[in-house]
């Protein structure tokens, strides 16, 4: 199984992100952009970080008894306790630590994985750009991209929900409520989850 190193930003790394305009889904964390420091709005940002700023972060996943009672292949997100469960055969589940939506951005309901992407491009939604006009309109995939190594796009009967299950370039936010509603995992964990699920997999958000 592919192992992907997650990135923990030092002060120097935060400076690099300020220069490139990266921000992990409008989190408001300590590495947030300073307003006005982004590149021109129409420009596509290149994602890159010096490799010496990287360090390994241990994956959080663990095989546990399945508490969800969902059928195998179902993803259940416990937003209160900040866990994602993938139900497996035999009453087991793979559990991952996650970051969830902050106050006012949490949500509940059922969805399904409508598409999947490796090292996805990030396009902030219009509502986020209204709140954060300094964000880039598009950021190509890479180690500094807020979507991280993988993304699974959540759809329902009305189409794209605009929520994703994705990796992160801010591993310290795992276990916290900081996002605009998307569910984030460590890059190593999201790669593992990505390899276990397919398009059409049901998703339950509690």
C-alpha positions as CSV (number, residue, x, y, z in Angstrom):
1,X,0.0,0.0,0.0
2,X,1.3,3.4,-0.9
3,X,2.5,5.5,2.0
4,X,2.3,9.2,1.7
5,X,4.2,11.6,4.0
6,X,2.1,14.3,5.6
7,X,3.3,17.8,6.0
8,X,3.6,19.7,9.2
9,X,4.3,23.3,8.5
10,X,6.9,25.2,10.5
11,X,6.9,29.0,10.5
12,X,8.9,28.9,7.4
13,X,6.4,26.6,5.7
14,X,3.6,29.0,6.7
15,X,5.5,31.8,5.0
16,X,5.7,29.7,1.8
17,X,1.9,29.1,1.9
18,X,1.2,32.7,2.4
19,X,3.2,33.4,-0.8
20,X,1.4,30.7,-2.8
21,X,-2.1,31.5,-1.4
22,X,-2.9,28.1,0.1
23,X,-5.4,27.6,2.9
24,X,-6.9,24.4,4.0
25,X,-10.6,24.9,3.3
26,X,-11.1,28.2,5.1
27,X,-10.1,26.8,8.4
28,X,-9.2,29.9,10.2
29,X,-6.2,28.1,11.8
30,X,-2.9,29.7,12.7
31,X,-1.5,29.1,9.2
32,X,-4.4,31.2,7.6
33,X,-3.5,33.7,4.9
34,X,-3.0,37.3,5.7
35,X,-5.6,39.2,3.6
36,X,-4.2,40.6,0.5
37,X,-1.1,38.4,0.2
38,X,-2.6,36.0,-2.4
39,X,-1.7,35.9,-6.0
40,X,-4.0,37.6,-8.6
41,X,-7.5,36.0,-8.5
42,X,-7.5,34.6,-12.0
43,X,-4.1,32.9,-11.7
44,X,-3.7,29.2,-11.2
45,X,-1.4,28.5,-8.2
46,X,1.5,26.0,-8.3
47,X,1.7,23.9,-5.2
48,X,5.2,23.2,-3.9
49,X,7.1,23.0,-0.6
50,X,10.8,22.4,0.1
51,X,11.2,18.7,1.0
52,X,13.2,19.5,4.1
53,X,10.1,21.0,5.7
54,X,8.4,17.5,5.6
55,X,8.2,15.1,8.4
56,X,6.4,11.8,8.9
57,X,3.2,11.8,10.8
58,X,1.9,8.5,12.1
59,X,-1.3,7.2,10.5
60,X,-4.3,7.1,12.8
61,X,-6.2,4.1,11.3
62,X,-7.1,1.1,13.4
63,X,-9.2,-2.0,12.9
64,X,-12.0,-1.9,15.5
65,X,-15.4,-3.6,16.1
66,X,-17.9,-1.7,13.9
67,X,-20.2,0.5,16.1
68,X,-22.3,1.7,13.1
69,X,-24.4,-1.3,12.1
70,X,-24.0,-0.2,8.5
71,X,-23.4,-2.6,5.6
72,X,-19.9,-3.3,4.5
73,X,-18.5,-0.6,2.2
74,X,-20.4,2.2,4.0
75,X,-18.5,5.2,5.3
76,X,-19.9,6.6,8.6
77,X,-18.5,9.9,9.9
78,X,-19.0,10.6,13.7
79,X,-18.6,14.3,13.7
80,X,-19.0,14.6,17.5
81,X,-16.1,12.2,18.2
82,X,-14.1,13.1,15.0
83,X,-13.9,9.5,13.6
84,X,-14.6,8.1,10.2
85,X,-15.6,4.4,10.0
86,X,-15.4,2.2,6.9
87,X,-17.6,-0.8,7.6
88,X,-16.0,-4.1,6.7
89,X,-17.1,-7.8,6.6
90,X,-17.3,-9.7,9.9
91,X,-18.5,-6.9,12.1
92,X,-15.3,-4.9,11.8
93,X,-14.5,-1.4,10.7
94,X,-11.5,0.6,9.8
95,X,-11.5,3.7,11.9
96,X,-9.6,7.0,11.0
97,X,-9.2,10.2,12.9
98,X,-10.7,13.2,11.0
99,X,-11.1,16.9,11.1
100,X,-14.7,18.2,10.7
101,X,-16.7,21.4,10.0
102,X,-16.4,24.1,12.6
103,X,-19.3,25.7,14.3
104,X,-21.9,26.8,11.8
105,X,-20.5,24.6,9.0
106,X,-21.3,21.1,10.3
107,X,-23.9,19.0,8.6
108,X,-25.6,15.7,8.8
109,X,-27.2,13.4,6.3
110,X,-26.6,10.7,3.7
111,X,-24.6,11.0,0.5
112,X,-22.4,8.8,-1.7
113,X,-19.0,9.1,-3.4
114,X,-19.7,10.6,-6.8
115,X,-16.1,10.7,-8.0
116,X,-12.6,10.3,-6.8
117,X,-9.3,12.0,-7.6
118,X,-5.6,11.6,-6.9
119,X,-3.7,14.7,-6.0
120,X,-6.8,16.7,-6.9
121,X,-7.0,20.3,-8.1
122,X,-8.6,22.6,-5.6
123,X,-11.3,25.1,-6.7
124,X,-12.7,27.0,-3.8
125,X,-16.5,27.3,-4.0
126,X,-18.2,30.6,-4.6
127,X,-19.4,31.0,-1.0
128,X,-15.8,30.5,0.3
129,X,-14.4,33.0,-2.2
130,X,-17.0,35.6,-1.0
131,X,-15.7,35.1,2.5
132,X,-12.0,34.9,1.5
133,X,-11.5,36.8,-1.8
134,X,-7.7,36.5,-1.5
135,X,-7.9,32.7,-2.1
136,X,-6.7,31.5,-5.5
137,X,-9.5,30.6,-7.9
138,X,-7.7,27.3,-8.8
139,X,-4.7,25.4,-7.2
140,X,-3.2,22.5,-8.9
141,X,-2.7,19.2,-7.0
142,X,0.5,18.8,-5.0
143,X,1.9,18.6,-1.5
144,X,0.8,22.1,-0.5
145,X,-2.7,21.7,-1.9
146,X,-5.4,21.9,0.8
147,X,-7.1,18.8,-0.6
148,X,-4.0,16.7,0.0
149,X,-3.2,13.4,-1.6
150,X,-6.7,12.2,-2.4
151,X,-10.3,13.5,-2.6
152,X,-13.7,11.7,-2.7
153,X,-16.5,14.0,-3.8
154,X,-19.8,13.7,-2.0
155,X,-23.0,13.7,-4.1
156,X,-26.7,13.2,-3.2
157,X,-30.0,13.1,-5.1
158,X,-29.5,16.8,-6.0
159,X,-26.0,16.4,-7.4
160,X,-22.6,17.6,-6.0
161,X,-23.0,18.6,-2.3
162,X,-19.7,20.6,-2.5
163,X,-18.4,18.6,0.4
164,X,-15.4,16.3,0.1
165,X,-13.6,13.6,2.1
166,X,-10.0,14.6,1.5
167,X,-6.4,14.7,2.7
168,X,-4.8,17.8,4.2
169,X,-1.6,19.9,4.2
170,X,-2.4,20.8,7.9
171,X,-2.0,17.5,9.9
172,X,-2.4,19.3,13.2
173,X,-6.0,20.0,12.3
174,X,-7.0,16.3,12.5
175,X,-9.3,15.8,15.4
176,X,-10.5,19.4,15.3
177,X,-13.5,21.2,14.0
178,X,-12.0,23.7,11.6
179,X,-13.2,23.2,8.1
180,X,-16.1,24.6,6.1
181,X,-17.9,21.2,6.2
182,X,-15.5,18.9,4.4
183,X,-14.0,15.9,6.2
184,X,-10.2,15.8,6.2
185,X,-7.8,12.9,7.0
186,X,-4.1,12.6,7.2
187,X,-2.7,12.0,3.7
188,X,-1.5,8.5,4.6
189,X,-5.0,7.7,5.9
190,X,-6.9,9.2,3.0
191,X,-4.8,7.1,0.6
192,X,-5.6,4.0,2.5
193,X,-9.3,4.8,2.5
194,X,-9.3,5.8,-1.2
195,X,-7.9,2.4,-2.1
196,X,-10.7,0.6,-0.1
197,X,-13.7,2.4,-1.5
198,X,-15.2,3.0,-5.0
199,X,-17.5,5.4,-6.7
200,X,-21.0,4.8,-5.4
201,X,-20.0,4.0,-1.8
202,X,-22.6,5.3,0.6
203,X,-21.6,7.9,3.2
204,X,-23.5,8.7,6.4
205,X,-22.6,11.9,8.3
206,X,-23.8,11.9,11.9
